[in-house]
Amino acid sequence: MSAHCQLTGARPGFGKNVSHSHRRTPRRFDPNVQRKRYWLPGEGRYVRLTLSARAIKAVDAIGVEAAVARIRARGGKV
């Protein structure tokens, strides 16, 4: 599963692990991405979205129809 949110566009960030001796090694900061299924009443079907935890809260606030409209406006496929 790609660590990428369809609604907010959150993607992994990159940085360094810093040990006690200050040796630096590369690492990834992945967003908290979940796959969640929503009923889309306008189309009479379920859609499975890959969303960050923050985006799941946004869908609860704005509704699934508005969220899918935003994803499609960004050029995403649902």
Number of C-alpha atoms within 10 A of each C-alpha: 7 9 18 19 24 24 23 17 14 18 17 16 10 11 12 12 13 12 9 7 6 8 9 12 10 9 13 11 12 14 17 16 22 17 12 12 11 13 13 15 10 8 9 8 9 11 15 12 20 20 25 24 13 15 21 21 12 16 17 10 11 10 12 19 15 12 20 20 14 15 18 14 10 13 10 12 10 11
